[in-house]
Amino acid sequence: MKLVYLHGPPAAGKYSIALGLQEEAGLLNFHSHLTLDVAKSLFDFGTPAFWDLTNELRQVSLRAIAQDPDAAVVFTSCYSHPHDHAGVLAIERVAVESGGEFLPVFLECGVDELRRRVGNPARVAMKKLTSVTALDEFLETWNIVPLDHARCVTIRTEGRRSADCVDEVIERLGLNK
């Protein structure tokens, strides 16, 4: 299994690029809101029970698809160091223990551009963070940085079409089109 771990701040383009990778390279799109939405239906957002369930759902889901050696999955996340480090190590372990690859990609985007994008109607429809105030609070609270990993690549999304970023991810990771 190839597991592309697409991470970055809110509104950096994670979901749009994941959709592009699904279309252009045939990756399965396992975006973070799938597990967040399940956990939110049962627990208050951000509580220990919420995060325990979220992390467990991610690992169980990835273990299930890791049984297919030809599977290629893109997973999206707002990785905050050190808070999310153990969870990321756990999903990396799932990929590697199945004989697969863990391919982290950090999406970098300037704060002014994030503020411009955050109210996008597609973000509103998916019940994502959508206000500039909430974005600023998020960025002040969480340490959104590239994963400290030898294979992590950084893609700058500001001022670029998502299709161009998708092409760059495919090229830099050696994914088949």
Secondary structure as GFF3:
##gff-version 3
##sequence-region A 1 177
A	DSSP	beta_strand	2	7	.	.	.	ID=ss1
A	DSSP	alpha_helix	14	25	.	.	.	ID=ss2
A	DSSP	beta_strand	28	30	.	.	.	ID=ss3
A	DSSP	alpha_helix	33	42	.	.	.	ID=ss4
A	DSSP	alpha_helix	48	66	.	.	.	ID=ss5
A	DSSP	beta_strand	72	77	.	.	.	ID=ss6
A	DSSP	alpha_helix	85	97	.	.	.	ID=ss7
A	DSSP	beta_strand	101	108	.	.	.	ID=ss8
A	DSSP	alpha_helix	111	117	.	.	.	ID=ss9
A	DSSP	alpha_helix	121	125	.	.	.	ID=ss10
A	DSSP	alpha_helix	132	141	.	.	.	ID=ss11
A	DSSP	beta_strand	153	156	.	.	.	ID=ss12
A	DSSP	alpha_helix	162	173	.	.	.	ID=ss13
###
